[in-house]
Amino acid sequence: MIHIVTSENRHLYRQEMEQAYRLRHRVFVDEMKWTELAKDDGREIDQFDDEHAVHMLYIDHGVVQGYQRMLPSTRPHLLWHVLPQLCEDERPSGSHIWEWTRYCVEPAYRERGRTLSPVANALLSGIVEWGLDRGISTIIIEMNPLWLLRLVQLHFRTIPLGLPQRIGDQDVLAVTATFDRRTLARLQEMRGNQQRVLAEPEPRIRRFAR
């Protein structure tokens, strides 16, 4: 299940967020060689992990197997304040547009071949469910260009914002990806069920009892 963590309920997910920050460090620093993000404590945290960030965690039996972060485009975010060179056109901004960042999955739970893994499917489905509930229809993504075809196959409508550029040891392309209920239906079709992936907020007493 995908758990939504915000500034309001963050205190209920302290251990899980610690796992998420360490997963981010392993993926973006150790694997992708974004060495400027390296931290001595092995926790990848940046200036955008503030009260406006929305964290989405795939948690199974207390273990964070996947993570992603959403940032409002109307406030400072990666594309505009860190990677502006990826955007050659007008900067996308609006209450219906959020930036999807720091997507990462533990190696053991990644896809093998072209089919999305259950964790990857749940993370993408979580964005769409969360967005549809809130009037959000478009995400900004900085990604490997090889993801373009996959997003189209998942029924996201993508528009490149510029040309790919080398960051770390891979090419990175900025795009906007718009989604609707057809996108959600496609993701549900691929995983074989129509159940919501977003977890209902747990009663506070249960979280403190751990």
C-alpha positions as a Markdown table, in Angstrom:
| # | Residue | x | y | z |
|---|---|---|---|---|
| 1 | Met | 0.0 | 0.0 | 0.0 |
| 2 | Ile | 1.0 | 3.6 | -0.6 |
| 3 | His | 1.1 | 5.8 | 2.5 |
| 4 | Ile | 0.9 | 9.6 | 2.1 |
| 5 | Val | 3.2 | 11.5 | 4.5 |
| 6 | Thr | 2.8 | 15.3 | 4.9 |
| 7 | Ser | 3.9 | 17.8 | 7.5 |
| 8 | Glu | 0.7 | 17.0 | 9.4 |
| 9 | Asn | 1.2 | 13.3 | 9.9 |
| 10 | Arg | 5.0 | 13.1 | 9.5 |
| 11 | His | 5.5 | 12.4 | 13.2 |
| 12 | Leu | 3.6 | 9.1 | 12.7 |
| 13 | Tyr | 6.1 | 7.9 | 10.1 |
| 14 | Arg | 9.5 | 8.8 | 11.6 |
| 15 | Gln | 11.0 | 5.3 | 11.1 |
| 16 | Glu | 9.6 | 4.9 | 7.7 |
| 17 | Met | 10.9 | 8.3 | 6.5 |
| 18 | Glu | 14.4 | 7.4 | 7.8 |
| 19 | Gln | 14.2 | 4.3 | 5.6 |
| 20 | Ala | 13.1 | 6.4 | 2.7 |
| 21 | Tyr | 16.0 | 8.9 | 3.0 |
| 22 | Arg | 18.5 | 6.1 | 3.1 |
| 23 | Leu | 16.8 | 4.4 | 0.1 |
| 24 | Arg | 17.1 | 7.8 | -1.8 |
| 25 | His | 20.8 | 8.0 | -1.0 |
| 26 | Arg | 21.5 | 4.4 | -2.2 |
| 27 | Val | 19.7 | 5.0 | -5.5 |
| 28 | Phe | 20.6 | 8.6 | -6.4 |
| 29 | Val | 24.1 | 8.8 | -4.9 |
| 30 | Asp | 25.4 | 5.2 | -5.0 |
| 31 | Glu | 23.7 | 3.9 | -8.2 |
| 32 | Met | 23.0 | 7.0 | -10.3 |
| 33 | Lys | 26.2 | 8.8 | -9.2 |
| 34 | Trp | 24.6 | 12.1 | -8.3 |
| 35 | Thr | 27.6 | 12.7 | -6.0 |
| 36 | Glu | 26.6 | 16.3 | -5.2 |
| 37 | Leu | 23.8 | 14.8 | -3.1 |
| 38 | Ala | 26.1 | 12.6 | -1.0 |
| 39 | Lys | 25.8 | 12.9 | 2.8 |
| 40 | Asp | 28.1 | 11.4 | 5.4 |
| 41 | Asp | 25.1 | 10.0 | 7.3 |
| 42 | Gly | 23.8 | 8.1 | 4.2 |
| 43 | Arg | 20.5 | 10.1 | 4.2 |
| 44 | Glu | 19.6 | 12.0 | 1.1 |
| 45 | Ile | 17.6 | 15.1 | 2.1 |
| 46 | Asp | 17.4 | 18.3 | 0.3 |
| 47 | Gln | 16.0 | 21.8 | 0.5 |
| 48 | Phe | 12.6 | 20.7 | -0.9 |
| 49 | Asp | 11.9 | 18.3 | 1.9 |
| 50 | Asp | 9.9 | 21.0 | 3.7 |
| 51 | Glu | 6.4 | 21.4 | 4.9 |
| 52 | His | 5.0 | 21.6 | 1.3 |
| 53 | Ala | 6.4 | 18.3 | 0.2 |
| 54 | Val | 4.1 | 15.3 | -0.1 |
| 55 | His | 5.9 | 11.9 | 0.4 |
| 56 | Met | 4.5 | 8.7 | -0.9 |
| 57 | Leu | 5.9 | 5.4 | 0.6 |
| 58 | Tyr | 5.3 | 1.9 | -0.5 |
| 59 | Ile | 5.4 | 0.0 | 2.9 |
| 60 | Asp | 5.1 | -3.7 | 3.4 |
| 61 | His | 5.3 | -5.1 | 6.9 |
| 62 | Gly | 7.1 | -2.0 | 8.1 |
| 63 | Val | 9.7 | -2.0 | 5.3 |
| 64 | Val | 9.8 | 0.8 | 2.7 |
| 65 | Gln | 10.2 | -0.9 | -0.6 |
| 66 | Gly | 9.5 | 2.2 | -2.8 |
| 67 | Tyr | 9.3 | 6.0 | -2.5 |
| 68 | Gln | 8.4 | 9.1 | -4.4 |
| 69 | Arg | 7.9 | 12.8 | -3.6 |
| 70 | Met | 5.5 | 15.4 | -5.0 |
| 71 | Leu | 6.3 | 19.1 | -5.0 |
| 72 | Pro | 3.8 | 21.9 | -5.9 |
| 73 | Ser | 4.9 | 23.7 | -9.1 |
| 74 | Thr | 3.8 | 27.0 | -7.6 |
| 75 | Arg | 6.7 | 26.8 | -5.1 |
| 76 | Pro | 10.4 | 26.2 | -5.5 |
| 77 | His | 11.0 | 22.8 | -7.0 |
| 78 | Leu | 13.8 | 20.9 | -8.9 |
| 79 | Leu | 13.1 | 21.9 | -12.4 |
| 80 | Trp | 13.1 | 25.6 | -11.9 |
| 81 | His | 15.6 | 26.0 | -9.1 |
| 82 | Val | 18.1 | 23.2 | -9.7 |
| 83 | Leu | 17.7 | 21.9 | -13.3 |
| 84 | Pro | 16.4 | 24.9 | -15.2 |
| 85 | Gln | 18.6 | 23.9 | -18.2 |
| 86 | Leu | 16.2 | 21.0 | -18.9 |
| 87 | Cys | 13.3 | 23.4 | -19.7 |
| 88 | Glu | 13.6 | 25.3 | -23.0 |
| 89 | Asp | 9.9 | 26.3 | -23.1 |
| 90 | Glu | 7.7 | 28.3 | -20.7 |
| 91 | Arg | 8.0 | 26.8 | -17.2 |
| 92 | Pro | 4.8 | 24.8 | -16.4 |
| 93 | Ser | 3.1 | 26.0 | -13.3 |
| 94 | Gly | -0.3 | 25.9 | -11.7 |
| 95 | Ser | -2.3 | 24.4 | -8.8 |
| 96 | His | -3.1 | 21.4 | -11.1 |
| 97 | Ile | 0.6 | 20.7 | -11.8 |
| 98 | Trp | 3.0 | 19.0 | -9.3 |
| 99 | Glu | 6.6 | 17.8 | -9.8 |
| 100 | Trp | 7.3 | 14.1 | -9.3 |
| 101 | Thr | 10.7 | 13.6 | -7.9 |
| 102 | Arg | 13.0 | 11.1 | -6.1 |
| 103 | Tyr | 11.2 | 8.1 | -7.4 |
| 104 | Cys | 13.1 | 5.0 | -6.2 |
| 105 | Val | 12.5 | 1.3 | -5.6 |
| 106 | Glu | 14.6 | -1.2 | -3.7 |
| 107 | Pro | 16.5 | -3.4 | -6.3 |
| 108 | Ala | 14.7 | -6.6 | -5.2 |
| 109 | Tyr | 11.3 | -5.1 | -6.1 |
| 110 | Arg | 12.1 | -3.6 | -9.5 |
| 111 | Glu | 10.7 | -4.8 | -12.8 |
| 112 | Arg | 12.4 | -7.4 | -14.8 |
| 113 | Gly | 11.9 | -6.5 | -18.5 |
| 114 | Arg | 9.1 | -4.3 | -19.8 |
| 115 | Thr | 6.3 | -5.1 | -17.2 |
| 116 | Leu | 6.0 | -2.7 | -14.2 |
| 117 | Ser | 6.8 | -4.4 | -10.9 |
| 118 | Pro | 3.9 | -4.4 | -8.3 |
| 119 | Val | 5.8 | -1.7 | -6.4 |
| 120 | Ala | 6.3 | 0.6 | -9.4 |
| 121 | Asn | 2.7 | 0.1 | -10.5 |
| 122 | Ala | 1.5 | 1.0 | -7.0 |
| 123 | Leu | 3.6 | 4.1 | -6.9 |
| 124 | Leu | 2.4 | 5.4 | -10.2 |
| 125 | Ser | -1.2 | 4.5 | -9.4 |
| 126 | Gly | -0.8 | 6.4 | -6.1 |
| 127 | Ile | 0.1 | 9.5 | -8.0 |
| 128 | Val | -3.0 | 9.2 | -10.2 |
| 129 | Glu | -5.4 | 8.4 | -7.4 |
| 130 | Trp | -4.0 | 11.2 | -5.2 |
| 131 | Gly | -4.1 | 13.6 | -8.1 |
| 132 | Leu | -7.7 | 12.8 | -9.2 |
| 133 | Asp | -8.9 | 13.3 | -5.7 |
| 134 | Arg | -7.4 | 16.8 | -5.6 |
| 135 | Gly | -7.9 | 18.2 | -9.0 |
| 136 | Ile | -4.3 | 17.6 | -10.0 |
| 137 | Ser | -3.9 | 16.4 | -13.6 |
| 138 | Thr | -0.3 | 17.0 | -14.6 |
| 139 | Ile | 3.1 | 16.1 | -13.3 |
| 140 | Ile | 6.6 | 17.4 | -14.1 |
| 141 | Ile | 9.2 | 14.6 | -14.4 |
| 142 | Glu | 13.0 | 14.7 | -14.8 |
| 143 | Met | 13.7 | 11.2 | -16.1 |
| 144 | Asn | 15.6 | 8.9 | -18.3 |
| 145 | Pro | 14.3 | 9.4 | -21.9 |
| 146 | Leu | 13.7 | 5.6 | -22.1 |
| 147 | Trp | 10.7 | 6.1 | -19.8 |
| 148 | Leu | 8.9 | 8.1 | -22.5 |
| 149 | Leu | 7.4 | 5.1 | -24.4 |
| 150 | Arg | 6.5 | 3.5 | -21.1 |
| 151 | Leu | 4.5 | 6.5 | -19.9 |
| 152 | Val | 2.6 | 6.7 | -23.2 |
| 153 | Gln | 1.8 | 3.0 | -22.9 |
| 154 | Leu | 0.5 | 3.7 | -19.5 |
| 155 | His | -1.8 | 6.3 | -21.0 |
| 156 | Phe | 0.0 | 9.4 | -19.8 |
| 157 | Arg | 0.1 | 12.2 | -22.3 |
| 158 | Thr | 3.7 | 13.5 | -22.3 |
| 159 | Ile | 5.3 | 16.6 | -23.7 |
| 160 | Pro | 9.1 | 17.1 | -23.6 |
| 161 | Leu | 10.2 | 20.4 | -22.2 |
| 162 | Gly | 13.7 | 20.4 | -23.8 |
| 163 | Leu | 16.4 | 18.0 | -25.0 |
| 164 | Pro | 18.0 | 15.3 | -22.8 |
| 165 | Gln | 21.2 | 16.4 | -20.9 |
| 166 | Arg | 23.8 | 14.3 | -19.1 |
| 167 | Ile | 23.5 | 14.3 | -15.3 |
| 168 | Gly | 25.6 | 11.9 | -13.3 |
| 169 | Asp | 26.0 | 8.8 | -15.4 |
| 170 | Gln | 22.7 | 9.0 | -17.4 |
| 171 | Asp | 20.7 | 11.2 | -19.7 |
| 172 | Val | 17.9 | 13.2 | -18.2 |
| 173 | Leu | 14.8 | 14.6 | -19.9 |
| 174 | Ala | 12.2 | 16.9 | -18.4 |
| 175 | Val | 8.6 | 16.3 | -19.5 |
| 176 | Thr | 5.1 | 17.1 | -18.4 |
| 177 | Ala | 2.8 | 14.1 | -18.2 |
| 178 | Thr | -1.0 | 14.5 | -18.0 |
| 179 | Phe | -3.3 | 11.8 | -16.7 |
| 180 | Asp | -7.0 | 11.1 | -16.2 |
| 181 | Arg | -9.2 | 8.2 | -15.2 |
| 182 | Arg | -8.1 | 6.3 | -18.4 |
| 183 | Thr | -4.6 | 6.3 | -17.0 |
| 184 | Leu | -5.8 | 4.8 | -13.7 |
| 185 | Ala | -7.8 | 2.2 | -15.6 |
| 186 | Arg | -4.7 | 1.2 | -17.6 |
| 187 | Leu | -2.6 | 0.8 | -14.5 |
| 188 | Gln | -5.4 | -1.2 | -12.9 |
| 189 | Glu | -5.6 | -3.4 | -16.0 |
| 190 | Met | -1.9 | -4.1 | -15.8 |
| 191 | Arg | -2.0 | -5.2 | -12.2 |
| 192 | Gly | -5.2 | -7.1 | -12.6 |
| 193 | Asn | -7.5 | -5.4 | -10.0 |
| 194 | Gln | -9.3 | -2.2 | -9.4 |
| 195 | Gln | -8.5 | -1.8 | -5.7 |
| 196 | Arg | -7.2 | 1.5 | -4.4 |
| 197 | Val | -3.5 | 1.5 | -3.6 |
| 198 | Leu | -3.6 | 4.5 | -1.3 |
| 199 | Ala | -3.8 | 3.4 | 2.3 |
| 200 | Glu | -6.4 | 4.9 | 4.6 |
| 201 | Pro | -4.9 | 6.9 | 7.4 |
| 202 | Glu | -4.2 | 4.7 | 10.4 |
| 203 | Pro | -5.7 | 5.6 | 13.7 |
| 204 | Arg | -3.2 | 7.5 | 15.7 |
| 205 | Ile | -3.3 | 5.2 | 18.6 |
| 206 | Arg | -2.2 | 2.3 | 16.5 |
| 207 | Arg | 0.8 | 4.1 | 15.1 |
| 208 | Phe | 2.0 | 5.1 | 18.6 |
| 209 | Ala | 1.6 | 1.6 | 19.9 |
| 210 | Arg | 4.4 | 0.2 | 17.7 |
